[in-house]
Amino acid sequence: MVKQTAGQDSLGDFAPKFAELNDDILFGEVWSREAQLSLKMRSILTVSALVSKGLVDSSFQFHVVNAKKNGVTKEEMAEILTHLAFYAGWPNAWAAFRVAVDVYKEDNGADGGLFGLGEPNTAYAPYFTGSSYLNPLTDPGQTIFLANVTFEPGCRNNWHVHHASKDGGQILLCTNGRGWYQEWNREARELFPGDVVFIPAGVKHWHGAARDSWFSHVAFEAPGEDCSNEWLEPVDDEQYGKLR
C-alpha cells in the first residue's frame, strides 16, 4: 500500500479528517489498487487531469516526481504533455513543461556517460528487457575485455551466471545514472557512479537501470579458465517494479 503523510504533516491539526481522507483513502486505498490500474497509469491520469485544470502548482510537481518514480520516462512525459497541449490548452502545457523539465533534468545519461553510448546491443537483445547499448573499450580478442554497457530507463538483463573452473567472474564499474544489482536470494543493491561490484563465478545475478534513470557501467570480464556465460530467465516484472 502507498504510504502518504502529506495530509497529516500539513493539516493534521487544522483539518484532521481531511488529512485522514487524503493519506489513508486517496493515497492509501485508491493509489494502491494496482489490480485495476498500474501506478504508472495512475500517474499519467493524474498528471493529465491536473494539466487540463491548469493546476501546475507544488502539488503538480509532486505528481510529476511521482510519475518519474513510477516509471514514466522523460520521453513519455514530453509526449504526454505535447498531446495534452491540443486538448488542455497551450499555456497550460507550457507551464507544465517548466515543471517537468526541472524534475527530469537529471536524465542526462542517454549519451552513455563517460565512455560513450556505442551501438545498440543487438547480439544480446534476447537476454535484455528493454534497450541496451554496447561500446567495447578493448578488442574482444584480447585477454582482458572491457565494454561500456548503457541501459535505458527500466532496462535490465536476465538472470545469468558467469561460469569458470578457476577464477573468472565479472567486475562492474558504475559510471553514470542509477541502477540495480541483485544476486539470487539476496536483496537488490542500488548502484550509483563510483560503485564497484565484484561478481564471483557461479553466482546467479542480474543488473540494469532504475525505472526512471539511464544507467551505464564498464563491464570487466575477469580472466579465468573454462569461462562461459549462462543466460537464464528474465527478472520478474512485479519483483522489478517494487524497486524504487
C-alpha atoms as one frame of an Amber mdcrd trajectory, in Angstrom:
protein
   0.000   0.000   0.000   1.196   3.521  -0.813   2.078   5.341   2.423   1.465
   9.086   2.378   1.700  11.540   5.277   1.365  14.883   3.453  -2.123  15.492
   4.818  -1.134  14.737   8.388   2.038  16.816   8.114   0.266  19.887   6.667
  -3.279  19.753   8.019  -3.276  17.228  10.828  -4.075  19.824  13.473  -6.301
  22.119  11.412  -8.334  19.529   9.444  -7.632  16.034  10.788 -10.482  14.380
   8.841  -9.313  15.846   5.523  -5.769  14.731   6.345  -7.038  11.225   7.073
  -9.001  11.024   3.805  -6.023  12.328   1.834  -3.446   9.978   3.345  -5.441
   6.815   4.030  -8.135   6.822   1.329  -6.814   8.743  -1.700  -3.188   7.640
  -1.458  -3.629   4.611   0.769  -6.512   2.818  -0.981  -7.116   4.397  -4.391
  -3.452   4.572  -5.426  -2.783   1.049  -4.159  -5.374  -0.683  -6.350  -2.788
  -1.989  -8.825  -5.077  -4.858  -9.845  -7.154  -2.299 -11.765  -4.515   0.218
 -12.930  -0.744   0.276 -12.555   0.927   3.055 -10.569   2.398   4.327 -13.834
  -1.036   4.619 -15.441  -2.460   6.327 -12.337   0.381   8.853 -12.519  -0.321
   9.559 -16.193  -4.030  10.055 -15.497  -3.335  12.354 -12.542  -0.851  14.497
 -14.466  -3.314  14.753 -17.360  -6.182  15.812 -15.069  -4.095  18.482 -13.332
  -2.772  19.943 -16.595  -6.302  20.037 -18.005  -7.380  22.113 -15.000  -4.347
  24.370 -15.235  -3.147  23.245 -11.800   0.633  23.299 -12.100   1.499  24.275
  -8.533   3.565  22.367  -5.969   1.047  19.510  -5.964   1.567  19.095  -9.703
   5.326  18.987  -9.173   4.785  16.261  -6.575   2.802  14.194  -9.075   5.422
  14.660 -11.824   8.091  13.450  -9.389   5.803  10.549  -8.507   5.274   9.780
 -12.201   9.025   9.623 -12.689   9.340   7.226  -9.733   6.507   5.112 -11.177
   8.332   4.600 -14.473   7.197   7.458 -16.724  10.319   8.303 -18.719  11.353
  11.786 -19.810  10.424  10.944 -23.397   7.000   9.677 -22.353   6.324  12.758
 -20.223   7.250  15.046 -23.116   4.871  13.176 -25.410   2.076  13.219 -22.814
   2.331  16.989 -22.355   2.599  17.599 -26.113  -0.570  15.579 -26.671  -2.370
  17.364 -23.838  -1.479  20.785 -25.243  -4.058  20.382 -28.017  -6.821  19.489
 -25.555  -5.916  21.289 -22.331  -4.502  24.480 -23.830  -1.091  25.659 -24.998
  -0.397  27.916 -21.948  -1.233  25.030 -19.594   1.206  22.781 -21.422   3.951
  25.440 -21.312   3.502  25.794 -17.558   3.561  22.018 -17.121   6.712  21.669
 -19.239   8.551  24.155 -16.999   7.888  21.867 -14.035   8.670  18.646 -15.931
  11.987  19.950 -17.293  13.136  20.678 -13.753  12.026  17.278 -12.446  13.685
  15.336 -15.294  16.838  17.459 -15.582  18.985  14.645 -14.130  18.132  12.301
 -17.004  21.282  13.095 -18.985  22.704   9.625 -19.416  21.341   8.840 -22.871
  24.788   9.521 -24.337  26.394   6.643 -22.456  28.151   8.883 -19.976  31.935
   8.946 -19.642  32.748   6.300 -22.266  30.027   6.938 -24.843  26.886   5.128
 -25.920  28.237   2.833 -28.613  25.832   0.795 -30.729  22.542  -0.999 -29.953
  23.335  -4.223 -28.142  21.503  -6.345 -30.704  23.555  -9.517 -30.234  22.373
  -9.820 -26.631  18.935  -8.264 -27.072  17.134 -11.607 -26.402  18.617 -11.550
 -22.882  17.567  -7.985 -22.022  14.239  -6.407 -21.094  14.351  -3.014 -22.807
  17.067  -1.461 -24.959  20.766  -1.510 -24.126  23.889  -0.233 -25.869  27.419
  -1.619 -26.050  30.661   0.298 -26.540  33.708  -2.066 -26.474  36.739  -0.414
 -24.899  39.177  -3.179 -25.852  39.379  -5.641 -28.708  37.127  -8.659 -27.975
  40.043 -10.886 -28.966  42.267  -9.584 -26.190  42.776 -11.438 -22.918  41.064
  -8.688 -20.944  37.781  -7.435 -22.416  36.238  -4.153 -21.262  32.965  -2.710
 -22.528  30.738   0.191 -21.544  27.145  -1.036 -21.253  24.310   1.516 -21.159
  20.753   0.660 -20.123  17.744   2.839 -20.952  15.374   3.555 -18.026  13.723
   0.310 -16.952  16.139  -1.895 -18.907  17.789  -4.856 -17.205  19.392  -8.105
 -18.265  18.131 -11.596 -17.466  19.313 -13.599 -14.534  22.633 -15.141 -15.576
  25.746 -16.911 -14.281  29.401 -16.482 -15.209  30.945 -19.948 -15.069  34.635
 -20.812 -14.703  36.592 -23.806 -13.467  39.113 -21.394 -11.950  38.950 -17.645
 -11.186  36.732 -15.786 -13.685  33.648 -13.778 -12.832  32.912 -10.142 -13.650
  33.564  -6.670 -12.241  31.206  -3.716 -12.835  32.489  -0.138 -12.589  29.449
   2.151 -12.401  29.948   5.423 -14.263  26.594   7.106 -14.882  22.974   7.234
 -13.703  21.272   4.950 -11.199  20.868   1.203 -11.405  20.415  -2.066  -9.548
  22.372  -5.263  -8.950  20.912  -8.367  -7.342  22.134 -11.840  -6.503  19.768
 -14.784  -6.216  18.026 -14.931  -2.822  19.524 -11.583  -1.750  18.208  -8.043
  -1.546  18.834  -5.801  -4.563  21.662  -3.281  -4.237  21.185   0.249  -5.573
  24.061   1.466  -7.745  25.470   4.946  -8.360  28.526   6.361 -10.201  31.695
   5.272  -8.435  30.245   1.996  -7.127  32.131  -1.217  -7.867  30.506  -4.647
  -7.983  32.526  -7.873  -7.935  30.557 -10.875  -9.190  32.261 -14.200  -8.431
  31.971 -17.070 -10.878  28.975 -19.298 -10.241  26.745 -16.578  -8.731  23.293
 -16.138 -10.266  22.535 -12.426 -10.659  21.179  -9.579 -12.807  21.900  -5.869
 -13.209  20.358  -2.918 -15.018  18.883   0.569 -14.811  16.414   2.017 -12.362
  12.937   2.650 -13.752  13.478   6.417 -14.008  17.154   6.709 -14.957  19.648
   5.776 -17.636  22.490   3.694 -16.254  25.989   2.897 -17.523  28.730   0.655
 -16.218  32.005  -0.689 -17.533  31.920  -4.491 -17.528  35.263  -6.207 -16.947
  35.405  -9.924 -17.690  37.852 -11.330 -15.150  40.368 -13.804 -16.621  39.860
 -17.440 -15.714  39.812 -20.975 -17.024  36.903 -22.512 -18.985  34.904 -19.281
 -18.784  31.360 -19.186 -20.152  28.141 -17.292 -19.607  24.762 -18.951 -18.956
  21.664 -16.843 -19.624  18.583 -17.703 -17.594  15.025 -16.381 -17.073  14.069
 -12.676 -17.213  13.712 -10.723 -13.983  10.107 -10.894 -12.815   8.252  -7.684
 -13.741   6.480  -7.490 -10.385   9.728  -8.018  -8.493  11.485  -5.334 -10.520
   8.529  -2.960 -10.176   8.945  -2.944  -6.392  12.414  -1.417  -6.712  12.330
   2.372  -6.438
